[in-house]
Amino acid sequence: MQLLSVNVGRPRPNPWKGLSATGIDKRPVDGPVAVAAPGPKGTGTVGLVGDRVYDVQHHGGCDQAVYAYAREDLDRWEAELGKPLANGVFGENLSTVGLDVNGALIGERWRIGPDVVLEVSCPRIPCATFQGWLERDGWIKRFTQAALPGAYLRVVEPGDIRAADPVRIVYRPDHDVTVALAFRAMTQEPELLPRLLVADALPEEDKERARRRTTA
């Protein structure tokens, strides 16, 4: 298990949400990239130095500090869409290989290289920017049905990472809530929401949504 690339965004116009810019256009970078906890949502900061988000209401902050997507899943989408997909094209900071990103447990921790530890927090939910960026009508529905969302991670231990760094799973919590399960619960299968409450590492806003479903 390792990083194929570390990807940082280049700001570009965002006509799909009516915002001044988007950071979804992420490209692999050479050399080490510093990783640190960005603080609360609302500032635009994320976990990788040199990167940022512009939809500060919905993205960024500690619970969405770093976004990871598996190269194996990008390859699947390449075959389905009939077009090459470069590392970073889904807006991911980390393109991985040999790591079951969607099968990761909420709260699972990864050590990347010698220093950095990240914790799986929640799945990525697709938005209008993602659909517009890929220039595919119906992409949100297609991506949601596949339930291969990739994982957001929070920073537990800061440091530097770079392409080819090994990834080791150093902690797995004692529950069965995977990234894929959480995504299905938050999108197409809300009846699964009560199952998410055993995942302590889930962001508080997602746990509150699950609690409301439980008491409804």
Solvent accessible surface area in square Angstrom, and as a share of the most:
residue,aa,sasa,rsa
1,M,99,0.44
2,Q,67,0.30
3,L,0,0.00
4,L,64,0.32
5,S,6,0.04
6,V,1,0.00
7,N,0,0.00
8,V,22,0.12
9,G,12,0.11
10,R,133,0.49
11,P,91,0.57
12,R,90,0.33
13,P,96,0.60
14,N,5,0.02
15,P,97,0.61
16,W,84,0.30
17,K,65,0.27
18,G,68,0.66
19,L,65,0.32
20,S,103,0.67
21,A,13,0.10
22,T,10,0.06
23,G,9,0.08
24,I,16,0.08
25,D,7,0.04
26,K,19,0.08
27,R,97,0.35
28,P,73,0.46
29,V,51,0.29
30,D,144,0.75
31,G,34,0.33
32,P,71,0.44
33,V,13,0.07
34,A,42,0.33
35,V,3,0.01
36,A,47,0.36
37,A,60,0.47
38,P,26,0.16
39,G,22,0.21
40,P,104,0.66
41,K,76,0.32
42,G,43,0.41
43,T,81,0.47
44,G,2,0.02
45,T,60,0.35
46,V,19,0.11
47,G,1,0.01
48,L,2,0.01
49,V,99,0.57
50,G,65,0.62
51,D,15,0.08
52,R,97,0.36
53,V,26,0.15
54,Y,55,0.21
55,D,19,0.10
56,V,52,0.30
57,Q,136,0.60
58,H,101,0.45
59,H,39,0.17
60,G,2,0.02
61,G,3,0.02
62,C,51,0.30
63,D,48,0.25
64,Q,29,0.13
65,A,1,0.00
66,V,0,0.00
67,Y,9,0.04
68,A,0,0.00
69,Y,0,0.00
70,A,4,0.03
71,R,35,0.13
72,E,79,0.35
73,D,23,0.12
74,L,0,0.00
75,D,68,0.35
76,R,119,0.43
77,W,1,0.00
78,E,51,0.23
79,A,88,0.69
80,E,79,0.35
81,L,13,0.06
82,G,69,0.66
83,K,69,0.29
84,P,118,0.74
85,L,4,0.02
86,A,69,0.54
87,N,32,0.17
88,G,0,0.00
89,V,30,0.17
90,F,0,0.00
91,G,7,0.07
92,E,0,0.00
93,N,6,0.03
94,L,0,0.00
95,S,0,0.00
96,T,1,0.00
97,V,49,0.28
98,G,50,0.48
99,L,7,0.03
100,D,102,0.53
101,V,1,0.01
102,N,9,0.05
103,G,25,0.24
104,A,1,0.01
105,L,13,0.06
106,I,0,0.00
107,G,5,0.04
108,E,1,0.01
109,R,84,0.31
110,W,1,0.00
111,R,55,0.20
112,I,0,0.00
113,G,11,0.10
114,P,106,0.67
115,D,71,0.37
116,V,0,0.00
117,V,6,0.03
118,L,0,0.00
119,E,17,0.08
120,V,0,0.00
121,S,0,0.00
122,C,6,0.04
123,P,4,0.03
124,R,16,0.06
125,I,75,0.38
126,P,13,0.08
127,C,28,0.17
128,A,44,0.34
129,T,9,0.05
130,F,0,0.00
131,Q,51,0.23
132,G,13,0.12
133,W,47,0.17
134,L,7,0.04
135,E,151,0.68
136,R,73,0.27
137,D,147,0.76
138,G,42,0.41
139,W,0,0.00
140,I,59,0.30
141,K,135,0.57
142,R,88,0.32
143,F,0,0.00
144,T,17,0.10
145,Q,105,0.47
146,A,23,0.18
147,A,18,0.14
148,L,27,0.13
149,P,0,0.00
150,G,0,0.00
151,A,0,0.00
152,Y,24,0.09
153,L,0,0.00
154,R,41,0.15
155,V,18,0.11
156,V,53,0.30
157,E,71,0.32
158,P,82,0.52
159,G,22,0.21
160,D,70,0.36
161,I,2,0.01
162,R,118,0.43
163,A,43,0.33
164,A,67,0.52
165,D,19,0.10
166,P,78,0.49
167,V,3,0.02
168,R,133,0.49
169,I,62,0.31
170,V,67,0.39
171,Y,114,0.43
172,R,127,0.46
173,P,19,0.12
174,D,152,0.79
175,H,36,0.16
176,D,83,0.43
177,V,0,0.00
178,T,32,0.19
179,V,0,0.00
180,A,24,0.18
181,L,11,0.06
182,A,0,0.00
183,F,0,0.00
184,R,82,0.30
185,A,0,0.00
186,M,16,0.07
187,T,41,0.24
188,Q,91,0.40
189,E,48,0.22
190,P,48,0.30
191,E,105,0.47
192,L,23,0.11
193,L,8,0.04
194,P,50,0.32
195,R,110,0.40
196,L,0,0.00
197,L,57,0.28
198,V,89,0.51
199,A,0,0.00
200,D,117,0.60
201,A,21,0.16
202,L,3,0.02
203,P,5,0.03
204,E,101,0.45
205,E,112,0.50
206,D,23,0.12
207,K,31,0.13
208,E,71,0.32
209,R,88,0.32
210,A,0,0.00
211,R,90,0.33
212,R,137,0.50
213,R,106,0.39
214,T,73,0.42
215,T,114,0.66
216,A,119,0.92
